[in-house]
Amino acid sequence: MQGTVDGFSYGLVTPIAAYVMACVGGALGLRCTARSLVVGNSWRPGWLALGAAAIGSGIWTMHFIAMMGFTVKEAPVSYEPSLTFASLGVAIVMVGIGVFIVGYRGPTVMALFTGGTITGLGVASMHYLGMAAIRVRGTLQYDTFTVAVSVVIAMVAATAALWAAAQVRGFAWSLGASLVMGLAVSGMHYTGMAALSVHLHGTAGAVGGDSPAELLAPMMIGPLAFLLLAGVVVMFDPLMIMGKEDWRSAAPARDGVPATPPRSVSTPRRSAQYRQDW
């Protein structure tokens, strides 16, 4: 028997809340990625690791907020905790590989293509591993073509987000990049959910796992606390907030030495500009 799948049992509440979380994680992570392009090698790994963890936490939280609205009307749905939390690790590691490539190679075509592809695959891997954690009295089945479309959406949008973040043109660019990243995650998620059908078994009985409500508290506390901490780090870094065009005089830095020498600041006009910026 085919189950009746509903991904919007709470209406627009879960999609909107999920999209906001994806954007928050994306904004923090992409700002950290942008910051890594203008610092020396000693600081770059820290910024990139923070960015990867922020993006991974944001998309993981987005996924399971969205899954709060997922129901199969004819059967209860629960989740295997170990696979649920393993999907967080997969998201952070694969997103980390993508942002490290862009952070160290710069916004070249090859680096953006490779980093965006890996980041998009990380988003897709997190989604489908999280779906594998579902325990229901039946079998999950997917339409192959729609799954492929969802993966392509994730890769293309993640590449576009990394490109926008790597422009290092200020807060507005990173904000736009985070909106694109949110679309990448949300679009991939709901396209992937459209590929899903559930074939229910005729026998009743417990399927194990935890209910969505039982997983919500531990799921939210850790990633949200981390995103708050990452937000504090970003807020107290003046270059992250200002995002001036003068960043380009220091990017990309290699071993602490800017690739392009900064323009002279000896003239009164230039000195006044620096005082205005700071």
Summary of the structure (lengths in Angstrom):
residues: 278
radius of gyration: 21.0
end to end distance: 65.7
largest distance: 82.0
contacts: 1004
relative contact order: 0.17
helix: 68%
strand: 9%
